[in-house]
Amino acid sequence: MRYRTLGRSGTVVSTQALGTMTFGAEADETTSGRIMTAFVEAGGTLVDTADVYGAGVSEEIVGRWLAAHPTDAAQLVVATKGRFPTGAGPNDHGLSRRHLRTALDDSLRRLGVEHVDLYQMHAWDALTPLEETLRFLDDAVAAGKIGYYGFSNYLGWQLTKAVHVAAAHGWAPPVTLQPQYNLLVRDIEHEVVPAALDAGVGLLPWSPLAGGWLSGKYRRDVDPTGATRLGENPARGMEAWAARNADERTWRVLDVVGQVAAAHDASSSQVALAWLAAQPAVTSVILGARTAEQLADNLAAADLDLTEDELTRLGEASAPRVDDYPYGVAGVRQRHRTLTGGR
């Protein structure tokens, strides 16, 4: 395992994080415990959960594991999230002080701890003033309930605004942002990645395998039924089969991933994860696993070093397709050119 600092903070975390969305849903408590143990034994230190994962069950499973393994628990950096509905009431969701106070206390109770290392806002809340959210988070840091805070699913302007509002008031700054990011989904490179780099915010990418697409399990025009989780519902959300199967870019990316994997005697998943860990601003890649075997394969990516040529090939095959200025090739060249002879 390798390690990096959590954004601009001084806390060190593993470059692979354990996502626990499957705990209590696709992985029962016994399996979840084996996954936690395997992750720690491999040198993993960052564990990510949320109050809405399994309606709180994921946090409870993590909490019971922490209680049963106090020595290992002392080395872990535990992260959770709040924002989405946890009840039927009008204040049972959002980023208001009222909801976050209750949500954080409930998360701490389920985890069986008095303090969580990283508390993340699960998504932007257009109804709550940003100052209200940030003041609550600063108070929570001062009260010792959280060590740091971050965001998830924020746009570039939202992250930048939060950074500057916090600075203007002298409040604790955000240290992380958790976005969707992988070889098939790279749109965040237009605005979110530059904003994170500018602010020194570390990225914690979720869905690094694009819902299983980058695992190499799918074949062009072959019905995925029974192949993976997607096979249970081919129309499932952002990973839906029909649209990605019909997209030539999907198969171009998967072909290059497969070629690089063969050159290293590695799995396609390992190549996709290694590429992501090598991207600017990325602190730790969130691994989701339903079994300890899946986790073991993914963890091996931590030791996979891709060559510059391989990173270039993967980058070119998966390049975002927005070509209109100020994005696209012309915009990138203008923003990154050196001033050697005037403008």
N, C-alpha and C positions, 0 to 999 in steps of 0.2 A: 504494500500500500504506500501511496505517496501523500504528502500533506501540503496544505496551503493555508494562509490566514483567511479568516472569514471576512471578506471585504477588506476595509481599512482597519478593522479591529485587530487586537493582538491575539485573539483566540485562534488556535490552530485546529483545522479539521481535515479529515481524510478527503481525498479528491473524488471519492465515491461516497454518496450518502445512501442510506437505506430508507426508501419510501415505504410507508406502512398502510397504504390505502387498501391493500388486499386483506389486511388482518381482520379477522372476524367475518369476512365476506367470502373471498375465494380461498382463503387460508384459515383453517381452524386454529384454535389457540395452541395446540401441540405443534402444529406445523409452523406457526408464527414464531414460537419459542425457538425452534430449531433454526429458523432463518436468522433471528436475532443473534443467537449464539455463534452461528457460522460467520456472520458479518463481523462480530467483535473479534473472533479468533483470527480473521484475515487482516486485522488492524483497522477496521472501520470505526469511526468515532462519531459521525453525524447521523442522527436518526430523526426523520421527519414524519410528523403525523398531523392531524387536524381534528377539530371537534366534530366535524360532520362525517368523518370516515367511519362508516358503520354506525352512524348515529351515536358516536362516542365510544363504541366498543373497541376501536383501534387504540385509542388512548388508554383504555382500561387494560388491554392486553399488554401494551408497552409498560404501563405502570406496575403490573404484577411481575413482569420479567425484571424490571429494575429492582423491585423489592427483594426478589429471590436471588439477585446477583449483585449485591452491594459493591463489591470490589470492582467489577466490570462497569457498573453503572457510574462509578465515580470518574471514569475516564471518558464517558460519553457526553457529547454536546447534543442536547435534546431540543428539538424545534417543534412548535405546533402553530396552528392558525385559528383565526376567528373572523367571521363576517357573514357566512351563510346561515339560513334559518336553523335554529335549534329548538324551535317550538312554534306554536300557532299564533302567538300574540304579535301585535304590531311592533313591539320593541324586541322581538326575539331574533332580530337579524340586523345587519348593517354595521357601520363603524362609529356609531354614537358612543359617547362616554357611558351611557346607561347600559347599552348592550355589551360593550367590551368589558366593562367591570364584571358583569355576571359571567360572560363567556370565559374570561381568563380564570376567574376563581373556579369555575366548573372544570376547566381543563386541568388546573393544578390538582384539584381533588381527584379526578379520574387517573391522573398520572401518579398520584401519591407523593407529590413533591411540594415544596414551598416556593420553588423558583424554577423557571424554565429559561434556558440559555437564549433562545431565539423565538420571538413571538411575531408572527407574520399576518399582515392583513390580506385575507384570501382573495380579495378583488376590490376594485375602486367602488366607492359609495358616493353617487352624485348628490344624494340628499343631505349628507352630513358635511358641515364645513370642515375643510382639511385641518384648520387650526384646532378644532375640537378633538379630532383623532390624534393628532401629533402631541397635543398637550397631555392627553390621557397616557400615551406611550411614554412620554418623558416622566410623568408622575410614577408610572409603573416601574421604570428603571430606578428612579430615586427611592422607591419603596422596597426595592430588592426583589420584586416579583418576577422581573425579566432582566436578562443581561443586556440584550440587544433587541432591536426590532427590524423588520423588513417588510417587503410587499410581495404580492404574487399577482401575476396577470395585469400589471400596470403598463400603460403606454409610456412612451418616452417623455412626453410633456408632463404626464402625471408624476413620474419619478422626479424629474427635474424640479417641478414646482414644490414637491414635498421636501426635497433637499434644501431648497433656498428658503422656504418658509421656516423650517426647523432652524436653519442657521441664523435667520433674522431675529428669532426669538431667543436664541441661545439654548435651544432644546437639543437633546441627544439626537444625533443624525441616524438615518437608516443605514444599515450595513449590507443588506442583501436584497435581491429581487429574484423571484422564482417565476420564470416564463416557460412557455412551451418552446422547445428548441431542439432540432435534430436535422439530419441531412435532407429530409423531405420538407421541413418547415423552417425556413431561414429568414422569413420576413422581418424578424426583430432586428436584423443587422442594419436596416435602414435608419431606425431611430433609437430603439431601445438599447442596443449594444453601445452606440456612441454615448448615450446619456449615462449609462452605467460606468463606462470608462472615465468620463468626465468627472463623475462624482466619487469614483473609487468604490462603487457598490459592486459586490460580488454576485455573479449569476449562479443560481442553483437550478439548472434546467430540469423540467419534468418532461415525461414522454420522450426520453432520448432515443427510443427505438421506434418511434412513430406508431405506437399501438401494436407493435409486433411486425410491422412491415419491414423493418431493417434487420430482422432476425434471419432472413433468408428462407423462411418457411413457405412463402407464397410463390406461385408460378403464374405466369401470364395466362389469362383466360381460363384458369382452372378454379372451379368453385371451391372456396375455402372451408366449406362445411366440415366441421370436425377437426380441422387442422390446428387451430389455436382458439383463443378466446373470441377472436373475430368470427370464427366459424360458427359460433353459437348464434350470432346475429350479424350477418354480412352488411347490414345497413347501419351498423353501430356508429353513431356520432361522427367525430372528425376523421375516424379511421375507416369510414365506409368503403366497402370493396369496389363498387361499380365505378365511382369517379376516379379513384387512384389506379385501378386496373386499366382504365381507358386513357390514362395520361402517359404519354411516351416518356416523359421525364422520370416517372417512377422507375421504370425498367432500366433506363439509362443509369440512374443512380445505383440501383441494385446490382447491375452488371459490374460496375466498377468496384463496388463494395466486395462482391464475390471474388473478383480478380485479386484485390489486395489481400483478402482473407486467405486465399490459396497460397499466395507468396509467403505468408507468415505461418502457414499451417494453423490458422486461427479461425474462429467462427465469425460469421458476418456481424453478429451482435458485438463482438469484441472490437471489430474495426470501427463500427459506428460509434461506439462509446469512446474509443481512443481518439477519434477525430474530434468529437465534441469537447473532450477534456483539454484538447490542445487549442481551443478557440479563445480569443481575447476576452477578458473579463470573467471567464468561467472559473468559479471557485470549486464547486463540487457537483458531480452529476448524480441525479437522484435515480436509483435503481429500484424498480418495482419487481417483485417476484412472488409467484404463487407457491413455489417449492424451493427447498434448499439447493436442489440441483440446478435450477435456473439461476439462482443467485451465484453459485460457484462459477458458472460459465461467464457471467457478467463481471464478476470480480477479477477474473484473469485479465481483463482489459487494462487494469491499472499498470500492468507491467509491459504493455504493448507500446512500443515506440514506432510510430510511422515515420517514414522518410519524408523529406521536403517534397520530393517528387510525388509521393503517394498522397500527401495532404493537398497538393495542387490538383492532382487528378480528381480527387474526391470533391474538392471545392468547385472545380470547373463543371463537373457533371451535375452538381446539385445547385448551381448558382441561381439565386432568386431571379424571377423573370420580369420584374418591373423594369422597363426600359425607359420610361418617360422621365425627362428632366424635371426635378433635380435629382432623381434617382438614376439607376442604370449606369452604364459605363461612363457616359459623359460627366455625370454628376460626381461619381467616385473619383475620376481623374482630376477634376477641378478641385475637389476638397483636399486631395492628398498630394497634389503636385508640389514640387519644391520651387521656390522663387529664385531662380538662378539668373534670370535676365529680364526682370520686370514682370508685369502681370500678364 
